[in-house]
Amino acid sequence: MLILVIMMYSLLAIFEFRLLYKQKRWNDFWTNTVLGIFSLTAAILLCLNVKIPSPAKPIQNIITSIFGK
């Protein structure tokens, strides 16, 4: 499964990131690169059965602190 994830992200990089790089769309290129690295990291951790904590509670705390109850 890990090999499949790496192969799919490689294909994504070849077809998507290369096109953005050639078109010199730097903001889109770097945004997609950073988000791709985060999602690749999460996908690899899930393949290795590492428990990833849910961000729901911290997001709820932030929204509650901004808007109140």
VEXNUTI-782381 format. One record per atom (N, C-alpha, C, O, CB): residue number from 1; residue in three letters; atom name; x, y, z. Coordinates in steps of 0.05 Angstrom, whole numbers, m for minus. Glycine has a CB too. Example, Ala and Ser with C-alpha at 12.3 -4.5 7.8 and 13.67 -1.06 7.14 Angstrom:
% residues 2
R:1:ALA:N:264:m114:156 $
R:1:ALA:CA:246:m90:156 $
R:1:ALA:C:264:m66:156 $
R:1:ALA:O:285:m66:169 $
R:1:ALA:CB:226:m89:181 $
R:2:SER:N:257:m45:142 $
R:2:SER:CA:273:m21:143 $
R:2:SER:C:258:1:157 $
R:2:SER:O:268:23:161 $
R:2:SER:CB:282:m12:114 $
END
This chain:
% residues 69
R:1:MET:N:16:m24:0 $
R:1:MET:CA:0:0:0 $
R:1:MET:C:17:25:0 $
R:1:MET:O:11:45:m13 $
R:1:MET:CB:m19:0:24 $
R:2:LEU:N:39:24:15 $
R:2:LEU:CA:57:47:16 $
R:2:LEU:C:69:54:m11 $
R:2:LEU:O:71:77:m19 $
R:2:LEU:CB:79:42:36 $
R:3:ILE:N:76:33:m26 $
R:3:ILE:CA:87:37:m53 $
R:3:ILE:C:66:50:m71 $
R:3:ILE:O:73:67:m87 $
R:3:ILE:CB:97:10:m65 $
R:4:LEU:N:41:42:m69 $
R:4:LEU:CA:20:53:m85 $
R:4:LEU:C:16:83:m79 $
R:4:LEU:O:12:99:m97 $
R:4:LEU:CB:m6:38:m80 $
R:5:VAL:N:17:90:m54 $
R:5:VAL:CA:14:118:m46 $
R:5:VAL:C:37:135:m57 $
R:5:VAL:O:32:157:m68 $
R:5:VAL:CB:14:121:m15 $
R:6:ILE:N:61:125:m55 $
R:6:ILE:CA:84:139:m66 $
R:6:ILE:C:83:142:m96 $
R:6:ILE:O:89:163:m107 $
R:6:ILE:CB:110:125:m58 $
R:7:MET:N:74:121:m109 $
R:7:MET:CA:71:122:m139 $
R:7:MET:C:50:142:m147 $
R:7:MET:O:54:157:m166 $
R:7:MET:CB:64:94:m150 $
R:8:MET:N:27:144:m133 $
R:8:MET:CA:6:162:m140 $
R:8:MET:C:15:191:m135 $
R:8:MET:O:9:209:m151 $
R:8:MET:CB:m19:156:m124 $
R:9:TYR:N:29:196:m114 $
R:9:TYR:CA:39:223:m109 $
R:9:TYR:C:60:231:m129 $
R:9:TYR:O:63:254:m136 $
R:9:TYR:CB:49:226:m80 $
R:10:SER:N:76:212:m138 $
R:10:SER:CA:96:217:m159 $
R:10:SER:C:82:225:m185 $
R:10:SER:O:91:244:m198 $
R:10:SER:CB:114:193:m163 $
R:11:LEU:N:61:211:m192 $
R:11:LEU:CA:46:218:m216 $
R:11:LEU:C:33:246:m213 $
R:11:LEU:O:33:262:m232 $
R:11:LEU:CB:24:197:m221 $
R:12:LEU:N:23:252:m189 $
R:12:LEU:CA:12:278:m184 $
R:12:LEU:C:33:300:m188 $
R:12:LEU:O:28:320:m200 $
R:12:LEU:CB:0:280:m156 $
R:13:ALA:N:56:295:m178 $
R:13:ALA:CA:78:315:m180 $
R:13:ALA:C:86:318:m209 $
R:13:ALA:O:91:341:m218 $
R:13:ALA:CB:102:306:m163 $
R:14:ILE:N:88:297:m224 $
R:14:ILE:CA:96:299:m252 $
R:14:ILE:C:76:314:m268 $
R:14:ILE:O:84:332:m284 $
R:14:ILE:CB:100:271:m264 $
R:15:PHE:N:50:308:m265 $
R:15:PHE:CA:31:320:m283 $
R:15:PHE:C:20:347:m273 $
R:15:PHE:O:15:365:m290 $
R:15:PHE:CB:8:302:m286 $
R:16:GLU:N:18:351:m247 $
R:16:GLU:CA:6:376:m237 $
R:16:GLU:C:28:397:m231 $
R:16:GLU:O:27:420:m241 $
R:16:GLU:CB:m10:371:m213 $
R:17:PHE:N:47:390:m215 $
R:17:PHE:CA:67:409:m206 $
R:17:PHE:C:85:419:m229 $
R:17:PHE:O:92:442:m231 $
R:17:PHE:CB:84:398:m184 $
R:18:ARG:N:91:400:m247 $
R:18:ARG:CA:108:407:m270 $
R:18:ARG:C:94:428:m288 $
R:18:ARG:O:106:446:m298 $
R:18:ARG:CB:116:382:m286 $
R:19:LEU:N:68:424:m292 $
R:19:LEU:CA:52:443:m308 $
R:19:LEU:C:52:471:m296 $
R:19:LEU:O:55:490:m310 $
R:19:LEU:CB:24:432:m312 $
R:20:LEU:N:47:472:m270 $
R:20:LEU:CA:48:498:m257 $
R:20:LEU:C:75:511:m258 $
R:20:LEU:O:77:535:m261 $
R:20:LEU:CB:39:495:m227 $
R:21:TYR:N:96:495:m255 $
R:21:TYR:CA:123:505:m256 $
R:21:TYR:C:129:516:m284 $
R:21:TYR:O:142:538:m287 $
R:21:TYR:CB:144:483:m249 $
R:22:LYS:N:121:502:m305 $
R:22:LYS:CA:126:511:m332 $
R:22:LYS:C:111:537:m339 $
R:22:LYS:O:121:554:m353 $
R:22:LYS:CB:119:490:m353 $
R:23:GLN:N:87:539:m328 $
R:23:GLN:CA:71:563:m332 $
R:23:GLN:C:79:587:m314 $
R:23:GLN:O:68:609:m317 $
R:23:GLN:CB:41:557:m328 $
R:24:LYS:N:98:582:m297 $
R:24:LYS:CA:108:602:m278 $
R:24:LYS:C:86:614:m261 $
R:24:LYS:O:85:638:m255 $
R:24:LYS:CB:122:624:m293 $
R:25:ARG:N:69:596:m252 $
R:25:ARG:CA:48:604:m233 $
R:25:ARG:C:58:597:m205 $
R:25:ARG:O:50:577:m193 $
R:25:ARG:CB:20:589:m239 $
R:26:TRP:N:75:615:m195 $
R:26:TRP:CA:91:609:m171 $
R:26:TRP:C:73:606:m146 $
R:26:TRP:O:78:588:m130 $
R:26:TRP:CB:111:630:m166 $
R:27:ASN:N:53:623:m143 $
R:27:ASN:CA:36:621:m119 $
R:27:ASN:C:22:594:m118 $
R:27:ASN:O:20:581:m98 $
R:27:ASN:CB:16:644:m118 $
R:28:ASP:N:10:587:m141 $
R:28:ASP:CA:m4:561:m143 $
R:28:ASP:C:16:538:m139 $
R:28:ASP:O:9:518:m126 $
R:28:ASP:CB:m18:559:m170 $
R:29:PHE:N:39:540:m151 $
R:29:PHE:CA:59:519:m149 $
R:29:PHE:C:67:514:m120 $
R:29:PHE:O:67:491:m111 $
R:29:PHE:CB:84:525:m165 $
R:30:TRP:N:74:535:m105 $
R:30:TRP:CA:83:532:m78 $
R:30:TRP:C:60:524:m59 $
R:30:TRP:O:64:508:m40 $
R:30:TRP:CB:95:557:m67 $
R:31:THR:N:36:534:m64 $
R:31:THR:CA:13:526:m48 $
R:31:THR:C:8:496:m52 $
R:31:THR:O:4:481:m32 $
R:31:THR:CB:m12:542:m55 $
R:32:ASN:N:7:487:m76 $
R:32:ASN:CA:3:458:m82 $
R:32:ASN:C:25:441:m71 $
R:32:ASN:O:21:419:m62 $
R:32:ASN:CB:m1:454:m112 $
R:33:THR:N:50:451:m72 $
R:33:THR:CA:73:436:m62 $
R:33:THR:C:70:432:m32 $
R:33:THR:O:74:409:m22 $
R:33:THR:CB:99:450:m69 $
R:34:VAL:N:65:453:m18 $
R:34:VAL:CA:63:451:12 $
R:34:VAL:C:39:433:20 $
R:34:VAL:O:42:416:37 $
R:34:VAL:CB:59:479:24 $
R:35:LEU:N:16:437:7 $
R:35:LEU:CA:m7:420:13 $
R:35:LEU:C:m2:391:5 $
R:35:LEU:O:m11:373:19 $
R:35:LEU:CB:m32:430:0 $
R:36:GLY:N:12:387:m16 $
R:36:GLY:CA:19:360:m25 $
R:36:GLY:C:37:346:m5 $
R:36:GLY:O:34:322:0 $
R:36:GLY:CB:31:360:m52 $
R:37:ILE:N:56:360:5 $
R:37:ILE:CA:75:349:25 $
R:37:ILE:C:59:341:51 $
R:37:ILE:O:64:320:62 $
R:37:ILE:CB:98:368:32 $
R:38:PHE:N:41:359:59 $
R:38:PHE:CA:25:353:83 $
R:38:PHE:C:8:328:79 $
R:38:PHE:O:6:310:96 $
R:38:PHE:CB:8:376:91 $
R:39:SER:N:m5:327:56 $
R:39:SER:CA:m23:304:51 $
R:39:SER:C:m7:278:46 $
R:39:SER:O:m16:257:54 $
R:39:SER:CB:m41:310:26 $
R:40:LEU:N:16:280:34 $
R:40:LEU:CA:33:257:30 $
R:40:LEU:C:42:246:58 $
R:40:LEU:O:43:222:62 $
R:40:LEU:CB:58:263:13 $
R:41:THR:N:50:264:75 $
R:41:THR:CA:58:256:102 $
R:41:THR:C:35:242:117 $
R:41:THR:O:39:221:130 $
R:41:THR:CB:67:280:119 $
R:42:ALA:N:11:253:115 $
R:42:ALA:CA:m12:241:128 $
R:42:ALA:C:m18:214:115 $
R:42:ALA:O:m25:195:130 $
R:42:ALA:CB:m37:259:126 $
R:43:ALA:N:m16:211:89 $
R:43:ALA:CA:m22:186:76 $
R:43:ALA:C:m2:164:84 $
R:43:ALA:O:m9:141:88 $
R:43:ALA:CB:m22:190:45 $
R:44:ILE:N:23:172:86 $
R:44:ILE:CA:44:153:94 $
R:44:ILE:C:40:144:122 $
R:44:ILE:O:42:120:129 $
R:44:ILE:CB:72:165:90 $
R:45:LEU:N:33:163:140 $
R:45:LEU:CA:28:155:168 $
R:45:LEU:C:4:137:170 $
R:45:LEU:O:4:118:186 $
R:45:LEU:CB:23:181:185 $
R:46:LEU:N:m17:142:154 $
R:46:LEU:CA:m40:124:155 $
R:46:LEU:C:m33:96:144 $
R:46:LEU:O:m43:76:154 $
R:46:LEU:CB:m63:136:139 $
R:47:CYS:N:m16:95:124 $
R:47:CYS:CA:m7:69:113 $
R:47:CYS:C:9:53:134 $
R:47:CYS:O:8:29:134 $
R:47:CYS:CB:10:73:88 $
R:48:LEU:N:23:67:151 $
R:48:LEU:CA:40:54:171 $
R:48:LEU:C:24:50:197 $
R:48:LEU:O:36:42:218 $
R:48:LEU:CB:64:71:177 $
R:49:ASN:N:m2:55:197 $
R:49:ASN:CA:m20:51:220 $
R:49:ASN:C:m12:68:244 $
R:49:ASN:O:m14:59:267 $
R:49:ASN:CB:m20:22:228 $
R:50:VAL:N:m3:92:239 $
R:50:VAL:CA:3:111:260 $
R:50:VAL:C:m23:126:267 $
R:50:VAL:O:m36:136:249 $
R:50:VAL:CB:26:131:252 $
R:51:LYS:N:m30:128:292 $
R:51:LYS:CA:m54:141:300 $
R:51:LYS:C:m50:172:299 $
R:51:LYS:O:m32:183:311 $
R:51:LYS:CB:m63:133:329 $
R:52:ILE:N:m66:185:282 $
R:52:ILE:CA:m65:214:279 $
R:52:ILE:C:m88:226:295 $
R:52:ILE:O:m111:219:290 $
R:52:ILE:CB:m66:222:249 $
R:53:PRO:N:m82:245:313 $
R:53:PRO:CA:m103:257:329 $
R:53:PRO:C:m121:275:312 $
R:53:PRO:O:m112:287:293 $
R:53:PRO:CB:m91:273:353 $
R:54:SER:N:m146:276:320 $
R:54:SER:CA:m165:292:306 $
R:54:SER:C:m161:322:313 $
R:54:SER:O:m157:328:337 $
R:54:SER:CB:m194:283:312 $
R:55:PRO:N:m163:340:294 $
R:55:PRO:CA:m160:368:300 $
R:55:PRO:C:m187:381:307 $
R:55:PRO:O:m188:406:310 $
R:55:PRO:CB:m149:383:276 $
R:56:ALA:N:m208:366:311 $
R:56:ALA:CA:m235:377:316 $
R:56:ALA:C:m236:393:342 $
R:56:ALA:O:m247:415:342 $
R:56:ALA:CB:m255:354:317 $
R:57:LYS:N:m225:383:364 $
R:57:LYS:CA:m226:397:390 $
R:57:LYS:C:m211:423:389 $
R:57:LYS:O:m222:443:399 $
R:57:LYS:CB:m215:379:412 $
R:58:PRO:N:m186:424:379 $
R:58:PRO:CA:m173:450:378 $
R:58:PRO:C:m187:471:360 $
R:58:PRO:O:m188:494:367 $
R:58:PRO:CB:m144:447:368 $
R:59:ILE:N:m199:461:338 $
R:59:ILE:CA:m214:480:321 $
R:59:ILE:C:m239:490:336 $
R:59:ILE:O:m245:513:334 $
R:59:ILE:CB:m222:466:295 $
R:60:GLN:N:m252:472:350 $
R:60:GLN:CA:m275:480:365 $
R:60:GLN:C:m267:501:387 $
R:60:GLN:O:m282:520:391 $
R:60:GLN:CB:m288:456:378 $
R:61:ASN:N:m245:497:400 $
R:61:ASN:CA:m236:516:420 $
R:61:ASN:C:m229:543:408 $
R:61:ASN:O:m236:564:420 $
R:61:ASN:CB:m211:506:435 $
R:62:ILE:N:m217:544:385 $
R:62:ILE:CA:m211:569:371 $
R:62:ILE:C:m236:584:364 $
R:62:ILE:O:m238:608:369 $
R:62:ILE:CB:m193:564:346 $
R:63:ILE:N:m256:570:352 $
R:63:ILE:CA:m281:583:344 $
R:63:ILE:C:m296:592:368 $
R:63:ILE:O:m308:614:368 $
R:63:ILE:CB:m298:563:328 $
R:64:THR:N:m296:577:390 $
R:64:THR:CA:m309:586:415 $
R:64:THR:C:m296:610:426 $
R:64:THR:O:m310:628:436 $
R:64:THR:CB:m310:563:435 $
R:65:SER:N:m269:611:426 $
R:65:SER:CA:m256:635:437 $
R:65:SER:C:m260:660:420 $
R:65:SER:O:m260:682:430 $
R:65:SER:CB:m225:630:439 $
R:66:ILE:N:m265:656:394 $
R:66:ILE:CA:m270:680:377 $
R:66:ILE:C:m299:689:379 $
R:66:ILE:O:m304:713:383 $
R:66:ILE:CB:m264:672:347 $
R:67:PHE:N:m318:671:378 $
R:67:PHE:CA:m346:678:377 $
R:67:PHE:C:m360:675:404 $
R:67:PHE:O:m383:685:407 $
R:67:PHE:CB:m360:662:356 $
R:68:GLY:N:m348:662:423 $
R:68:GLY:CA:m361:657:448 $
R:68:GLY:C:m382:635:446 $
R:68:GLY:O:m384:622:425 $
R:68:GLY:CB:m375:683:458 $
R:69:LYS:N:m396:630:467 $
R:69:LYS:CA:m416:609:467 $
R:69:LYS:C:m442:617:457 $
R:69:LYS:O:m461:601:455 $
R:69:LYS:CB:m420:597:494 $
END
